[in-house]
Amino acid sequence: MERFAVIGLGRFGNKLAIALSISGAEVIAIDRDRTVIDQIRDQVAHAVRLDSTDEDALRAQGVDKVDVAIVGMGQGGRGFESAIMTVVSLKSMGIKKICARAQSLTAGEVFAAVGATDVIYPEIESAQRWAYKLIAPHVEEKIDFAPGFSLARITAPASFHDKTVMELQLRQKYNANLVAIKRVESDQDQAKPKKSIVNVPTPETVIYSGDIMMIVASDDDLAKLPQK
């Protein structure tokens, strides 16, 4: 079981700590606010009120033994300075993976410079994700695997119906690669639908409206795929 320390239980840290705990991880939740600690105590393995800039206090709670530490502290007032000092303490304790929540790219650069291995930008990432959803609503879900490139789940539009992969020319027209298809077929013997997976579509594979297509392409090219 992986062990996590979530330091700073604002909206981001609170939801993250609970989600990790629900997923089966052992979570140490840390904040300076006693009320916040009392509210989350029954939802994580261990919840403790302490000053996260105090390295001895962190060690006393076993934070030096976690696999991952997440610094999700608010950065208003002296919060940013405290978050920096917390990252420094975690680095000093030898924690290999330290994630820091940053409210700006500049803050992220500072966290990386003092020892954060990963920087999380919730506000920026949320805005970018919603902007993409609004621009390309036909892209139902996507997994980013390289800057600007994704594996996306797209429902085949009506214009794709009964056409082969060769006829659609996805690679030639849209610089998109079709890697798999999932469709629901009618099972007449059992009078219920059954799912069919086409793991390696060939040029002769026929696409039907409603098929779920897994496509790899740049985010810009995904947005240009037909929606109707």
C-alpha positions as CSV (number, residue, x, y, z in Angstrom):
1,M,0.0,0.0,0.0
2,E,1.4,3.4,-1.0
3,R,1.7,6.1,1.7
4,F,0.9,9.7,1.0
5,A,1.2,12.9,3.0
6,V,-1.2,15.6,1.9
7,I,-0.1,18.9,3.5
8,G,-2.6,21.8,3.4
9,L,-6.3,20.8,3.4
10,G,-8.0,23.6,1.5
11,R,-10.4,22.6,-1.3
12,F,-7.7,21.0,-3.4
13,G,-5.9,19.2,-0.6
14,N,-9.0,18.0,1.2
15,K,-10.6,16.5,-2.0
16,L,-7.2,14.9,-2.9
17,A,-6.6,13.4,0.5
18,I,-10.1,11.8,0.5
19,A,-9.9,10.6,-3.1
20,L,-6.5,8.9,-2.3
21,S,-7.9,7.3,0.8
22,I,-11.0,6.0,-1.0
23,S,-8.6,4.5,-3.6
24,G,-7.0,2.4,-0.9
25,A,-3.9,4.5,-0.1
26,E,-2.7,5.3,3.4
27,V,-3.0,9.0,3.8
28,I,-1.5,11.4,6.4
29,A,-3.5,14.6,6.2
30,I,-1.9,17.7,7.7
31,D,-3.1,21.2,8.3
32,R,-2.7,24.0,10.9
33,D,-6.4,24.4,11.3
34,R,-7.9,22.2,14.0
35,T,-11.4,22.4,12.6
36,V,-10.2,21.1,9.2
37,I,-8.4,18.3,10.8
38,D,-11.5,17.3,12.9
39,Q,-13.6,17.3,9.7
40,I,-11.3,14.9,7.8
41,R,-10.2,12.7,10.7
42,D,-12.6,9.8,10.0
43,Q,-11.9,9.8,6.2
44,V,-8.1,9.2,6.2
45,A,-5.7,6.9,8.0
46,H,-4.2,9.7,10.1
47,A,-5.0,13.4,10.4
48,V,-2.8,15.8,12.4
49,R,-2.6,19.5,13.2
50,L,1.0,20.8,12.9
51,D,3.3,23.4,11.4
52,S,4.5,21.8,8.2
53,T,7.7,24.0,8.2
54,D,8.8,22.1,11.3
55,E,10.8,19.2,10.0
56,D,11.0,17.5,13.4
57,A,7.2,17.6,13.7
58,L,6.9,16.0,10.3
59,R,9.3,13.3,11.2
60,A,7.4,12.6,14.4
61,Q,4.3,11.8,12.4
62,G,6.1,9.5,10.0
63,V,6.0,11.8,7.0
64,D,9.7,11.0,6.3
65,K,8.5,7.4,5.4
66,V,5.8,8.3,2.9
67,D,6.2,7.4,-0.8
68,V,4.7,10.7,-2.0
69,A,4.2,14.1,-0.4
70,I,1.8,16.7,-1.8
71,V,2.0,20.3,-0.7
72,G,-1.4,21.8,-1.4
73,M,-1.2,24.8,0.9
74,G,-2.8,28.1,0.0
75,Q,-0.4,30.8,-1.1
76,G,-1.9,34.0,0.0
77,G,-0.1,36.2,2.6
78,R,2.8,34.2,4.0
79,G,1.3,30.9,2.7
80,F,3.7,30.9,-0.3
81,E,6.7,31.2,2.0
82,S,5.4,28.4,4.2
83,A,4.8,26.2,1.2
84,I,8.4,26.7,0.0
85,M,9.8,25.9,3.4
86,T,7.7,22.8,3.5
87,V,9.0,21.6,0.2
88,V,12.6,22.3,1.5
89,S,11.9,20.2,4.6
90,L,10.4,17.3,2.6
91,K,13.4,17.4,0.3
92,S,15.7,17.3,3.3
93,M,14.0,14.3,4.7
94,G,14.8,12.4,1.4
95,I,11.2,12.0,0.1
96,K,11.7,11.1,-3.6
97,K,8.4,12.4,-5.0
98,I,7.2,15.8,-3.9
99,C,4.3,17.4,-5.6
100,A,3.5,21.1,-5.1
101,R,0.4,23.0,-6.0
102,A,1.2,26.3,-7.7
103,Q,-1.1,29.1,-8.5
104,S,1.1,30.5,-11.3
105,L,3.9,29.4,-13.5
106,T,6.4,31.6,-11.6
107,A,5.4,29.9,-8.4
108,G,5.9,26.5,-10.0
109,E,9.4,27.4,-11.1
110,V,10.2,28.4,-7.5
111,F,8.9,25.1,-6.2
112,A,10.8,23.1,-8.8
113,A,14.0,25.0,-7.9
114,V,13.7,24.2,-4.2
115,G,13.0,20.5,-4.7
116,A,9.5,19.7,-5.9
117,T,9.7,16.8,-8.4
118,D,6.2,17.6,-9.8
119,V,4.2,20.8,-10.0
120,I,0.4,20.8,-10.1
121,Y,-1.5,23.8,-11.6
122,P,-5.2,23.1,-10.7
123,E,-6.5,26.4,-11.8
124,I,-4.6,26.6,-15.1
125,E,-5.2,22.9,-15.9
126,S,-8.9,23.2,-15.2
127,A,-9.2,26.3,-17.4
128,Q,-7.4,24.6,-20.2
129,R,-9.5,21.4,-19.9
130,W,-12.7,23.4,-20.0
131,A,-11.5,25.5,-22.9
132,Y,-10.8,22.4,-24.9
133,K,-14.2,20.9,-24.0
134,L,-15.9,24.0,-25.2
135,I,-13.9,24.1,-28.4
136,A,-14.0,20.3,-29.1
137,P,-17.1,18.9,-27.4
138,H,-16.9,15.8,-29.6
139,V,-13.8,14.7,-27.8
140,E,-15.3,12.9,-24.9
141,E,-12.2,12.0,-23.0
142,K,-8.5,12.3,-23.6
143,I,-5.2,11.1,-22.0
144,D,-2.3,13.4,-22.5
145,F,0.9,11.4,-23.1
146,A,3.2,14.1,-24.6
147,P,3.0,17.9,-24.7
148,G,0.2,18.7,-27.2
149,F,-0.6,15.0,-28.0
150,S,-3.4,12.8,-26.7
151,L,-5.1,9.5,-26.9
152,A,-8.8,10.5,-27.2
153,R,-12.2,8.8,-27.1
154,I,-14.5,10.0,-29.8
155,T,-17.9,8.8,-30.9
156,A,-18.1,8.3,-34.7
157,P,-20.3,11.0,-36.2
158,A,-23.0,10.3,-38.7
159,S,-20.7,11.4,-41.6
160,F,-18.5,8.4,-40.8
161,H,-21.3,5.8,-41.0
162,D,-20.7,2.8,-43.2
163,K,-17.3,4.0,-44.4
164,T,-14.0,2.1,-44.3
165,V,-10.9,3.4,-42.6
166,M,-9.4,3.9,-46.0
167,E,-12.3,5.9,-47.2
168,L,-12.2,8.2,-44.2
169,Q,-8.5,8.9,-44.7
170,L,-8.1,10.0,-41.0
171,R,-4.3,10.0,-41.3
172,Q,-4.2,11.9,-44.5
173,K,-6.9,14.5,-43.8
174,Y,-6.5,15.0,-40.0
175,N,-3.1,13.6,-39.1
176,A,-5.0,11.2,-36.8
177,N,-4.2,7.6,-36.1
178,L,-7.1,5.2,-35.3
179,V,-5.8,2.6,-32.8
180,A,-9.0,0.8,-31.6
181,I,-12.8,0.7,-32.0
182,K,-15.5,-0.4,-29.6
183,R,-19.0,-0.9,-30.8
184,V,-22.3,-2.3,-29.5
185,E,-23.8,-5.1,-31.6
186,S,-27.2,-6.7,-31.3
187,D,-27.1,-10.3,-29.9
188,Q,-30.3,-11.7,-31.4
189,D,-30.0,-15.0,-29.5
190,Q,-30.0,-13.3,-26.1
191,A,-32.0,-10.2,-27.2
192,K,-29.5,-7.8,-25.7
193,P,-26.5,-5.8,-27.0
194,K,-23.0,-7.0,-26.7
195,K,-19.7,-5.1,-27.0
196,S,-17.2,-5.8,-29.8
197,I,-13.6,-4.6,-29.8
198,V,-11.6,-4.1,-32.9
199,N,-8.0,-4.0,-31.5
200,V,-6.2,-3.3,-34.8
201,P,-8.4,-1.6,-37.4
202,T,-7.3,-2.3,-41.0
203,P,-7.9,-0.1,-44.0
204,E,-11.0,-2.3,-44.8
205,T,-12.5,-2.0,-41.3
206,V,-16.0,-0.3,-41.5
207,I,-16.9,2.5,-39.1
208,Y,-20.5,2.9,-38.0
209,S,-22.2,5.9,-36.5
210,G,-22.0,5.6,-32.7
211,D,-18.8,3.5,-32.7
212,I,-16.3,4.6,-30.0
213,M,-13.0,5.3,-31.7
214,M,-9.7,5.6,-29.8
215,I,-7.6,8.1,-31.8
216,V,-4.1,9.4,-31.3
217,A,-3.3,12.9,-32.6
218,S,-2.2,16.3,-31.6
219,D,-4.8,18.3,-29.6
220,D,-5.1,20.8,-32.5
221,D,-5.9,18.0,-35.0
222,L,-8.4,16.3,-32.6
223,A,-10.3,19.5,-32.4
224,K,-10.6,19.6,-36.2
225,L,-12.2,16.1,-36.5
226,P,-15.8,16.2,-37.8
227,Q,-18.5,16.5,-35.2
228,K,-21.5,15.6,-37.3
